[in-house]
Amino acid sequence: MKAVLLAAALAVITGLPAMAQTKQTAIANFVGEDGKQAGRAVLTEAKGGVLIELDISGLPVNRWVAFHIHENNRCDHTHGFESAGGHFNPTKAEHGLLAANGPHAGDMPNQYVDQDGKLRAQVFNTMVSLDDKNGIRGRTLMIHADSDDYRSQPVGGAGKRLACAVIE
């Protein structure tokens, strides 16, 4: 009887991974303009997109800032994060959530920084994945100094790059 119960238990245990859905995840550690650690993002693949959970500090207080995905895999603060390249735009769409021929995959809504200079948010981007078509692993997340106007080309008037993180 014990052998039968043990065999049944093993069958259930070995079947669990097939029944459980595992989510793809990635981490992105933000660096500020001074090159110091500024925060973190946790990215989770979900059906139809990627959930990006942000926790960043040291930003300008009480203001809306632009948040984008950039195309390259470098965050060199010594040159204003220019190493991150332009916005991630695999479909060559116009920039901006309100643009007639946009948005592109790197466009996301502005985020609010609180009175302590902290940005905490959850953003769901339906135009990307972590590793498949339109994959963003190995690209960068960027926080800009100004808000995005959602229309101007090529970057929406988002201003200076303040914090950058490579998605790993």
Order of alpha helices (4+ residues) and beta strands (2+ residues): alpha-beta-beta-beta-beta-beta-beta-beta-beta-beta
